[in-house]
Amino acid sequence: MPAFKLVKNLKVPGVEPPREACKDPNCPWHGTLKVRGLILEGFVEKAKARKMAVVRHDYLYYSEKYKRYERRMSKIHAHIPECIKVEPGQKVVIGECRPIAKTVKFVVLGVKG
Ligand SMILES: [Zn+2]
């Protein structure tokens, strides 16, 4: 029997399952947290809070009036499972989940690249 079992095999392009196991119930790989809805990419801006990162997501918004795209960004609070380590500047993939805290509705699925 393996040391730990991956509860779920999430198929996210560019993201590999974490090598270590964890006992975080809010982990999308080893816990019971379900990921549904949006899957976004962004850069870690701050990782100072316990188990939470601020992820900056840049996207293009089409302006009907000027017939051009404008650059927009949003800062998203994302939960960090115990098995994933993130540092500011890294590119991460985050997935939408149920609200974990008042402002946390996303979870880090993995580090890209
Ligand atoms: Zn985990």
Boltz pocket constraint, residues with backbone or C-beta under 6 A from the ligand:
constraints:
  - pocket:
      binder: B
      contacts: [[A, 18], [A, 20], [A, 21], [A, 22], [A, 23], [A, 24], [A, 27], [A, 28], [A, 29], [A, 30], [A, 31], [A, 81], [A, 82], [A, 83], [A, 84]]
      max_distance: 6.0
